[in-house]
Every structure is written in structure tokens, then in C-alpha cells.
């Protein structure tokens, strides 16, 4: 097995195509914590491949992540890769492992990537628990980057303005916001949340930005959607816990699935 992350992604893409019996795929979705049930609304399941059967993937270490790639045929006939789970930086496997799914999707022919996540809301005055928010930009506070060397990627528009406009045609009520990523696994302190609000952040989480950067390196169009699962630390007077995040995801999964199904068929 190759040690080069791009060659490893090509190997995984070839294995994925072979397992699914398809030469190429149209769209990929990465489902965040609690989003897994939303995949059921996307269309007909063609096949499901466990991560561990593909080169370079590891089983998810986080509750609420399914550990499979589901191949779905939408009503419009598009073939979609649905990543039921992701690798997080805090798992200690390195940044290449975090973005391996995105690089595999790109190597498999995908040109549009939808990234979802569960996020803490930094603006309780305008956000409610259960609200989906389109990601308009991000702040990378993970301390790492998936790209090394002299590969200079323009990040002026990481999250496609065109795709966000398309989603708002489907649901004009959706707000936009800036997603901030920390490494985790600890939740943020109230002081850090005050800092992030001052910096212009709207949602806080532990994923997505490294995947989005890798996607832009591969010239994919990126759509990001955060599900606000809780007010961020210090904004509600209650301690944070992962089960709360999952419960909100489960409670809103049907709405998210319907939204994503409409979006995917129009991408």
C-alpha cells in the first residue's frame, strides 16, 4: 500500500468503484454527528461499503458516525457517495487521515462535495437549536493544514456562492454563517467563545474546514451546512455533552434529509 496520500486516495477510489460496480460518481456528502439518518431520504441505496474494506480508511471513533460509504442513486439518476462518518483530527491519526475521504471522492470522479456537521451556535440571539446554517466562510483554528509544500490554494471562496444561492432557492429561510474549527476533543471554554464571537464566528465545531481545504485543492465545488445542536459554552448556562448533540441530530434528521435530497438533485 502506498504511503503517498494522493496515491492512497486513488487506490481507495479504485476499490470503491469496484465494490459499487460504477465507474464514476457525481456528488459526495459527508454526514456529521447525528446526521446519519438523513441519508435515508436521498434515494435508493445501491451498495454500502465499510470504511475498513477500503485502503487508508479507519473505523470511526465517535458515537453517531456510521463507518460506511453508502452509494445512493437519486430520483434524478445521480450517483452519490454518502460518507456515514468521518475521521477527526483529535483522533490522533494525522491530517491526511482526516481528508482521505475527500481525496478519495475526488479521485472517484466527484466534482461537488457537501460537508455537514453538528455545531455549537455562537449567536443564540439569532440561532435556535435545530437550525441548519449554510457555511459562508471558515476560520481554521486547528493549527494544521492538509496541504504542505509550495501548493498555494486560493481560499477566497471556499464555500461556493453559487451552491449557497441554489440552496436558498429551495429554502429561503436558511441563514449563513462563519464556521470556526478547533482541534478538540474538549469543548471550548466560555472565554474562547467570547473570543470567537469577537472574531466574527457564528458556529463552532471540530471538523469540516480541513476537508473543505482539501476539496478546494482538488478543485471541487463545496457546500457546507452546519446543524446548530446546542448553544456554545457559557451562552446557555448548561454544560455541554455529546449525547445532546446526537439527540438534536436525530430529532431533525428527517428535515435535513429532505433538504439534502432536494439540493443533491439540483447540484
Secondary structure, DSSP 8 states (H G I E B T S, - for coil): ---SHHHHHHHHHHHHHHHHT-S--SEEEEE-TT-GGGGGGS-EEEEEEEGGGSTT-----STT---EEEEEE-TTS-EEEEEE----GGGSS-HHHHHHHHHHHHHTT--EEEEEEEEEES-TTT--TT-EEEEEEEEEESS--S--SS-----TTSS-HHHHHHHHHH-TT-EEEEEEEE--SS---HHHHHHHHHHT--EEESSSHHHHHHHHHTT-EEEEEEEEEEE-TTSSSS---HHHHHHHHHHHHHHHHHHHHHHHTT-
